[in-house]
Amino acid sequence: MINLSDDLTLHRQVRIGVILLSQTQLTEQQLDFALDLQRRHGGVMGECLVSLGYVTTQQVSDALMKQRQLTKLFCTSGE
């Protein structure tokens, strides 16, 4: 399982699926399925997860806020 700091180091932005995994709002199997679906059909991960019924729009919104906070923290600490 990828943790938040590893994902931030690898991608310079923590991916929303990893945030939801870390908050136990999503299982690895659900994320794998959603990633496969996204690869085949495109789209935004948050919308994909909501359309599958795995998370709510509020959970995606909260995860996006967390993503912005972590990205800002990473950029600030890297200066």
Helices and strands as residue ranges (DSSP letters): H 4-11, H 16-22, H 28-41, H 45-51, H 57-77
